[in-house]
Amino acid sequence: MLSWTGESGYESDGLNPETGDTSTNFVYRVMYTDADNNPPLAGGVHIFKGTVEIENSPFTLAEVDPLDTNYVDGKLYTSTITITLSPGNDYTYYFEAYDSYSAQATGEATSPPVDAPDVSNNAPVLSWTGETGYESDGLEPETGDTATNFAYRVMYMDTDNDAPYSGYPRVVILKGGSQISGSPYTMNYVSGSYSAGAIYTLTTALSQLGTDYTYYFEAYDSNSAAATGQPTTLVYAPDVSEGGTYVSGLISVNTTWSAANSPYIVTANAAVAQGVTLTVEPGVTVKFSTGTYLQIQGCLNAQGTSSNKIVFTSRQGTPAPGDWQYIKFNDTSDDANCVIKFAEIKYADFGIYCTDASPSIGENTISNNNYGIYYNGGSSIISSNTISGNSYCGIGIFDYSSLPLVSNNVISNNGSYGVYTTALAMIYNNAISSNNTGIYSIGNHTVSKNAILNNVYGIRCLWYMTASRNTILNNDYGIYFSGGGGISITSNTISYNGKGIYVGDSTYPPSITANNIDNSTGTYNIENQAANDINATGNWWGTTDTGVIDSRIFDYYDDFNYGKVLYTPIATSEINIVSPNTAPALSWLGAGYTGYESDGINYEVGTTTTVFTYKVQYTDADGDAPASGYPKAYILKGGTTVQTLTMEYVSGTYSAGAFYSTSTKLSAAGSDYTYYFEAYDDHDGSGDIAAGPPTGSVDAPDVTVGNNSPTLTWVGTAGYEADGVNPESGDTNTSFIFKVKYTDLDNDAPMSEYPRGDLGLDGYWYMSEEDYLDTNYADGKIYKFETCLDTTRDGYFFTAYDANSNIASGEATAAKGGPAVSAPGYYSISGYVLDNSSKPIAGVKVELWADAGHTNRIMEQVSDATGFYVFNELTLYNYYQAAPASANYTFSPASLGADSLSGSLTGQNFFGTPVGANTYAISGYCYDSNSNPFGSVYVYLYYGGTTYYNTYTDNNGYFSLAGVPGGNYSLYAQSGGTNLNIGDGYTTCYSYEPLGGNKNSQNFYFGSAVFEQNDFKIYGNVFDPRTESCGIKFIAAANDNVDVKIYDAAGRLIRNFRETTGVFSWDGRDKDGIVVVNGVYYVHIKSNGIDKTHPVAIFKK
């Protein structure tokens, strides 16, 4: 018999406790009684949940007292259930036993089943971990940028020691109330027990900017009980910003955008000044604010790597084509050194925009712009790029003077056009697919060896195009022609298109020969809807059956209003498009190319500092491009190769002659240098070596030891980024510290008592070394001086000579306005008046007002030659507004100042736009005395101390300045190099007061004599022209009349003399008798025997 034990808790049942949770140990006890004293044979406790017996039931009962063998008076048995019972109030149990004779026990403990226990569950709790940074929330850091790894952490605790349900805990991350992509995130276990608290973590970056991020945590235990606790409620964090470096405005010194400071955020339009290089390191991301651009007036060197690309993209969280404007290369940009390589350019209006510029564009991905590349003049090589997904056009070439080479690119999935060209472009070896129009041609250009696939129009042209050796497949129209004439379609495979060739209205029919034109999926291989007959002889039509051929041609015989397709004779089998190869030729550039008429180098004599430029012409009768990496220039010294240079494409077509160039310095002196050129063509994957005179050895150049002139630049440290003084304002008691960096690539120290700082009316100062232990001048050495100044200011500049008497050049040698100096107790407002290219505008009246309505004018100033203005003697807490006034400009901002002046204000700059919507063009030629064209001549518009527009002549001597607004200007031309003597053209200019229309044939004529420096001596070439006793004196080396001309640094004639042999002086005045301003000047002396020049510098003592 089985009965209740009667013990405490077991008086009327066999379980204690009768309620609990999933962690409770339930103890079952029963008394076994047998009148025959027979021991139990088997038995246990059966436990059910609902109607189902739980796992492992029945559970074996154990003796309470193993020494008790008296079953007659009852023996106790027990079982402790240590397994976890899931929550519920539907548990029942009963006991079962058999004696040793298999008789089944009866009694109250065997039936009916007892309703117990009731099992509850404790829900888990989430809490903050209490670790550093996580004391009161679950996130660290709470602010960051899109590159920040945000670490979310939470503690999970369950008093039942229940594990979390699979996939939990999770962190839910929202932005603007909506879950971000990927949320909720399953967290990872870190450490700890469930009962005492287990820590979980999740680390992620957040790609969108904003201050509207929130998060919370959620968890369930293994019994599906939801966790409670503060982390389950919404927390507002993190704030995600772009981070990185904010940039805008003019970049006026050589600058590097580093990966360490990436991303760079362009907050307003940015420009690289002429003569300045911006280097962008691999891995840098540049983000553009809406409508902004980067303009290159100087040099952009943006070269990533295949595994670490540079990214130019939109700043927007959800970017779209046209978010920002472009990277624009102006005509003043440095073609030879501008490069974008291994970069991604996306979401611009025009990804890369070239105006008479020829940067190198290669190995880039240019996508999701409106225009991938927009070309308006120049001769770039656009090679090995992926140009896809641009909404309107992959490459647009819109100027008839453009001569770009488009080769080895993948151009696909662009909205309207893969390539749109109106120019003399060369389009070679590209894969052009899945555009509306693969190539749209309105110009005389060459299309060769391209794969043109799956477009609506493979090639669509109007006139003057040569298409050869292309594979044109699976387009709706293989070639669609409608327009003028001059179309040659030769040696192409045009197959499986809807229509192979369609000819619409045309004045002159195309020539269609030696092609494979077959297997069109539409009705016709060729359709002639023009009035003229078409020569289509010698093609393969997929058959020799003329009946079948006729049935696949639409022409006069289908509608007599149209011309015939004259297709016989036909090719009798498929044509092998790989044609015989004609080896290329290398030749000299020839007549009209000064210095390269009969060899490939200029100069033939120089020094170790001379930049020698090698040029050659590559011509291939088949129109084949040179093999990759060719042409090459080999430079030998004493018969041993010292340099092997890959040459850069300049201009021209392969069939008519393409010019290539490369430049280098030769570090060792000697007269045993030789050079030769080498090239192979690329003819369907193979090639032949070029022949011609340039492939033979040429004896040149002769090199002597040279010396580099030093440079003076801004220091670049805090307070000296764009000028040479700090602070920029103060009073007469302020110590102003002037600094400059002296750099000499030859490591020459400066001449004694140099560098100097010239402070105008305050005289000049000798500068001291900032670090006297620094003896490395090659990487730049800093000099400084400190002084107090009076309130009368006329700017400052620096000058220096090296130990070899070479005068320094550089940004710090040009006059700079400031600093602003007031009397003690007074303050100043100062700044610059500039045009939109950040060039100074001189002579602009700037007024200072005491009220917002500009009715109470206090004083006025006029911007100086540097554009600088300053108002001194101002008092604190008064209202001041400075505003420029000019009939020729509108200014932005209109005024600057303070409602309550709290100190001196610097950098109050105004930017002027010329009045008048009309713009004009000025063009002409530069010639030598024999009417030969002069290339690389600097031509510029100048007025009132400011250069407004500038360019260089091309190899034909031609120049053009476009987009010039109406105004007063003078047009000047200046030599492109110091070894070129300028003749009469140097002394004359064209004057427009004002410019009111286009000006053509503005021609200049120059001398052609070559001269060397230091042909006469300069005595006292640092002088003060305001003292009668000090002038510039020199002795000419010829016994005849001597013409002396003095030019300023911009090449304008200041004064001229005619003297006899002897010693004479210049009094420092111009031709109008006015004392010239501080700066560097050039004295040029010419007679029957000599033709020389020498720089001098003016300082006032």
Buried (B, 14 or more C-beta within 10 A) or exposed (E): BBBBBEEEBBEEBBBBEBEBBBBBEBBBBBBBBBEEEBEBEBBBBBBBBEEEBBEEBBBEBEBBEEEEEEBEEBBBBBBEBEBBBBBEEEBBBBBBBBBEEEEEBEBBBBEEBBEBBBBBBBBBBBBBBEEEBBEEBBBBEBEBBBBBEBBBBBBBBBBBBBBBBEEBBBBBBBBEEEEBEEBBBEBEEEEBEBEEBBBBBBEBEBEBBEEBBBBBBBBBBBBEBEBBBBBBEEBEBBBBBBBBBEBBBBBBBBBEBBBEBBBBBBBEBBBBBBBBBBBBBBBBBBBBBEEBBBBBBBBBBBBBEEEEBBBBBBBBEEBEBBBBBBBBBBBBBBBBEBBBBBBBBBBBBBBBBBBBBBBBBBBBBBBBBBBBBBBBBBBBBBBBBBBBBBBBBBBBBBBEBBBBBBBBBBBBBBBBBBBBBBBBBBBBBBBBBBBBBBBBBBBBBBBBBBBBBBBBBBBBBBBBBBBBBBBBBBBBBBBBBBBBBBBBBBBBBBBBBBBBBBBEEBEEBBBBBBBBBBBBEBEBBBBBBBEBBBBBBBBBBBEEEEEEBBEBBBBBEBEEEBBBBBBEEBBEEEBEBEBEBBBBBBBBBEEEBBBBEEBBBBBBBBBBBBEBBBBBBBBBBBBBBBBEEBBBBBBBBEEEEBBEBEBBBBBBBBBEBBBBBBBBBBEEBEEEBBBBBBBBBBBEEEBBBBBBBBBEEBEBBBBEEBBBBBBBBBBBEEBBEBBBBBBBBBBEEBEBBBBBBBBBBBBBBBBEEBBBBBBBEBBBBEBEBEEEEEEEBEEBBBBBBEBEBEBEBBBBBBBBBBBBBBBBBBBBBBBBBBBBBBEEEBBBBBBBBBBEBBBBBBBBBBBBBBEEEBEEEBBBBEBBBBBBBBBBBBEEEBBBBBBBEBEBBEBEEEBBBBEEBEEBBBEBBBBBEBEEEEEBEBBBBBBBEEEBBBBBBBBBBBBBBBBBBBBBBBBEBBBBBBEBBBBEBBBBBBBBEEBBBBBEBBEEBBEBEEBEEEBEEBBBBBBBEEBEEEBBEBEEBBBBBEEEEBBBBBEBBBEEEBEBBBBBEEBBBBBEEEBEBEEBBBBBBBEEEEEBBBBBBBBBBBBEEBBBBBBBBBBBE
